[in-house]
């Protein structure tokens, strides 16, 4: 069977990188053109999309054989899994009744500048009132919900590389 771009490791990882790049460009559009300010959980999700995108890019450039593909798959699963957990928390915050939404907190820069890192991480992951606001939807899903869907797809791509069969290249 002849390998096409979307069933080759390099093609899949290049596509993953382009998807992550597109997600970051759309996030920039929402922030700078539509003036939708990101909450701390949104910023963390963006950072994790960037991390997964870098792993995808490095994997596509390296194009390793069996063992290396498993390493890249593991790194994608790890970063995208963390992203999915945070996006899931964000979706949950958007779905709780209004009286249970935490109060609005300070911005991410203030938190990082004024609290020890362990406390800052805890504050960001708890979320705040601004994280519960749904500012945009498409097909009934909010931005964090679409981000969660993307992270789940990234996890599946990583799992395929982690546990899939990799044929060894022919050496001449």
N, C-alpha and C positions, 0 to 999 in steps of 0.2 A: 504494500500500500504506500503510495507516494505521500510524503509529508507536505501539508499546506501550511500557510502562515498561521492559521488559527488552531492547528493541532500540533504545532512545534512548540517546544519550551520557550524559545526566543520570541516567537510570535505572540504567545499567550502573555508572557511577561511584558512585552512591549505594549500590548493592548491594555494590560493592567496599569502600566505607567501612564498611558494616555488618558485612561478613565480617571485616575487620581488627579492628573493635571487639569482635566476638564472640571472635576469637582471643585478644585481650588480656584479656578477661573470663575466659575459660577458663584462661589462664595464671595469672591472679590467684587463681582458685579452686584450682588445683593448688598454688600456693605458700602461700596463707593458710588454706585450709580443709583440704586434704589434706596439708599440710606437706612438699611436695616442693620442696626448695630448688633454685633454678635455678643451673646452672653458668655460668661466664663466656660460653660460646658461646650458651647459652639467652638470656642477657640481651641480647647483641648482636642475636640474631634478633628478640627482642621490640622492640628499638629500631627495627629495620628494618621490622617490621610496622607500627609507629607511623608511621614516615616514609611508607610506602606508603599507609597509611590517611589521612594528612593530604593527600597528593597527590590521592587519590580524592575526599576531601571538598571540597578547593579546586576540583577539576575539576567536580564536581557543582554547586557553588554558582556557578561562573563560566559553565558551559555554553557554551564558545566554539564558533566555527565552525572550519572546516577546519584552518588553521594552528595554532590554539591546541590543537585536539584532538591534533595530532601532538606538540606540546610536552608535553602531559600524558601522552600515550602513552610518549614517550621517558623522562620522569621515572619513570613506573611501571616500565618495563623496566629502567632503571638501578638503582633501589633494590631491586626484587624480584630482579633478577639477582644483586646483591651478597648479598641474603638467601639466595637459592638456593645460591650458592657456599658460604656459611658453614653452612647447613643440610646441604649435601652433605658437607662436611668433618666435621660432627658425626655424621652417619649412618655415614660411613666409620670414625670413631673407635669407634663402637659395634660395628662389625663385625670389627675386627682381633682376632687372638688375644690372650688375656689377657697373655701374656708381652711383647707388643709395645706394650701400652697405656702411654702416658707416666705418670710418677708424678703424684700429686695435687699441685696447686700452690696458691698463695694465692688468696684471693677477688678479685673484680674491683676492689673499693674499695681494697684493699691495693696491687694492681698499679698502679692509676691514681695513687695517692698517693705511691708510692715509686720509680717508674721513669719515665724520659722517655717521651713519648707514642709515639715510634716503637718503642721496646723493649716498651712495654706492649701495643701492637697486635700485635706479633709474638708475644708470650707468649700473648695471648688466642687468636689464630688457630691457634696450634699445638695448643691444647687441653690438657687435663690428664686425669688418671685419673678424676676425677669426671664428666667429659664422656662417658666411655665407659659409664657406668652406664645401664642401661635400667630406668627406674623405673615405666613405665606403657606398655601397648600396647593398641591397638584394631585388630581385624582383622589382627593380626600386625605392625602398624607402630608404631614408637615415636613419641613426641612430635616429635622432630626430623624423622622421616620424614614425618609428616603436615604439618609446617611446610614441608618441601621441596615436597610436593605442592601446597600452597596457593600458595607462591611461583611454582611453574611455571604454575599457572592465572593468577596475576596477570600474569606475563610475557606469556602468550598474549593476555590482555585488552589489555595495553599495546601489543603488536605489532599487534593489530587496529586500534587507534587510530592507530598510527604509520604503517602501510602501507595501511590500508583506504581505501575511497572514501568521501568525505564530500560529501553533496549540499549545495549552497548554499541558505540559506533564501530564501523569497520575500520581497521587500521591497515594502511597500505605499506 
